[in-house]
Amino acid sequence: MNSPRAVACDLDGTLLRTDLTISARTRAALAAVEAAGALLVLVTGRPPRWLAPVVDQVDHRGLAICANGALVYDLHTNEVVESDLIAPEVLARIVADLRGLVDGVTFAIEHVGGFWHDTGYPVPPQHRTTAVREVAPEELVGVPVAKLLVRHPQRDSEDLLAAVGEVFAGLAEVTHSTPVGPGLLELSAAGVSKASALARLCAQHDIEAADVVAFGDMLNDLPMLAWAGRPYAMANAHPDVLAAIARRAPSNDEDGVAVVLEQLFGAGIARRGAG
């Protein structure tokens, strides 16, 4: 089997170990992907502002598809090079409809200017930076956004997704990436997903889906895994991901991505350290 022409990899629960580190073995495997001339793409629900610790660990390698497909970020230059945003008028309609549909929801947005949230949206102390602001409801829906986040203190993510997932068909893509804790939904512009951004990026490089290997663990990875010709579910993946994807990689804490990349690109590329 020929080596892939592109490697797409989720971060949390996939490339990153539970302690949010990337091992020397995995760094060596990522370096070998680029050395082989393949396109390396990190694909995440994270915004670019949360990538700094990852960028340093991967030595500024590759591109990153962020905010579930809304943004493409060049890790070499630390710049957003493409965006696909929710328009303010659509955002305002979605927020108004959600407020009427589900009692107790609060909202936040990821946009070019940072992270804005309304009153009551929980922001952990470690995330309270100068980019984070509490704003009035009309300001929250007044700018184009990469991602709308919807929180509920009592209902879990899957319950929320079941309640609203079909309501916004044609207006937004709705998913989640949090298996435990209070509910958190992530909404992107209609048609925007990890898969749509990856497909467009690969087309720009004349790479077909059959030549793409992809790794993921959560529901927001499923469109990407369904599109890629060689998808791998991590051993620690969500049950729905494991049910949908036949190929398996060892868990994130077992350097599962590196294990598979060593098989695909040649056994000599890795095992340079186990840290």
ABEGO torsion letter per residue (X at the ends): XBBBABBBBBBBGBABBAAGBBBAAAAAAAAAAAAAGBBBBBBBABBAAAAAAAAAAAGGBEBBBBGGGABBBBAAAGBBABBBBBBAAAAAAAAAAAAAABBGBBBBBBBAAEBBBBBGBBBBAAABBAABBBBBAAAAAABBBABBBBBBAABBAAAAAAAAAAAABGABBBBBABABEBBBBBBBBBGBBAAAAAAAAAAAAGBBAAABBBBBABAAAAAAAAABABBBBBAABBAAAAAABABBBBBAAAGAAAAAAAAAAEAAABGBEAX
